[in-house]
Amino acid sequence: MTKLKLGPIAEDKPVKVTVELPASLYRDLIAYAELLGNEQNQIIDPVKLIGPMLARFIATDRGFAKARRAPSQAPRP
């Protein structure tokens, strides 16, 4: 079994965003969705992976976390 960084995809209230991806990245996203779906015995829409992948990336970015904790440099929502 392949060890993937993403686990089950949680349902959350979505916000619609339009984004353009390079074709090669989209093909990788499709392949990732297939692997994850096989692990979880379900079909996963590749587009549904973008949010969790971005969330994981941001959550593990130490530079971003450090900048966010700094009161004078905190990004505003």
C-alpha positions in Angstrom: 0.0 0.0 0.0 1.3 3.5 -0.9 1.7 6.0 2.0 -0.1 9.1 0.8 0.0 12.4 2.7 -3.7 13.0 2.4 -6.2 11.0 4.3 -10.0 11.0 4.1 -11.5 14.1 2.5 -13.6 16.0 5.0 -16.8 17.6 3.8 -16.9 21.3 4.4 -18.9 24.3 3.1 -17.2 25.1 -0.2 -16.1 28.4 -1.6 -16.0 28.4 -5.4 -12.7 29.3 -6.9 -11.7 29.1 -10.6 -8.1 28.1 -11.2 -6.0 27.0 -14.3 -3.6 24.2 -13.8 -0.9 23.0 -16.2 -2.0 19.8 -18.0 0.8 17.7 -16.4 -0.3 18.8 -12.9 -3.9 17.9 -13.6 -2.8 14.5 -14.9 -0.9 14.0 -11.6 -4.0 15.1 -9.7 -6.0 12.5 -11.5 -3.4 9.8 -10.7 -3.3 10.8 -7.1 -7.1 10.7 -6.8 -7.1 7.2 -8.3 -4.4 6.0 -5.8 -6.3 7.6 -2.8 -9.6 6.2 -4.0 -8.1 2.7 -4.3 -6.8 3.0 -0.7 -10.2 4.1 0.6 -12.3 1.9 -1.7 -14.2 4.8 -3.2 -14.1 7.1 -6.3 -12.6 10.5 -5.6 -13.1 13.6 -7.7 -9.6 14.9 -8.4 -10.9 18.5 -8.0 -11.9 17.8 -4.4 -8.2 17.1 -3.6 -7.0 20.7 -4.4 -8.4 22.2 -1.1 -7.0 19.5 1.2 -3.6 19.6 -0.6 -3.4 23.3 -0.2 -4.4 23.1 3.4 -1.8 20.5 4.1 0.9 22.5 2.3 0.0 25.7 4.3 -0.2 23.7 7.6 3.3 22.3 7.1 5.0 25.5 5.8 7.2 26.6 8.7 8.1 29.9 7.2 4.4 30.7 6.8 3.6 29.7 10.4 6.5 31.8 11.7 5.3 34.8 9.7 1.8 34.3 10.8 2.8 34.3 14.5 4.7 37.6 14.1 2.2 40.3 15.1 3.5 42.9 12.7 3.6 40.6 9.7 0.4 38.6 10.2 -1.6 38.3 6.9 -5.0 39.9 7.2 -8.0 37.8 6.2 
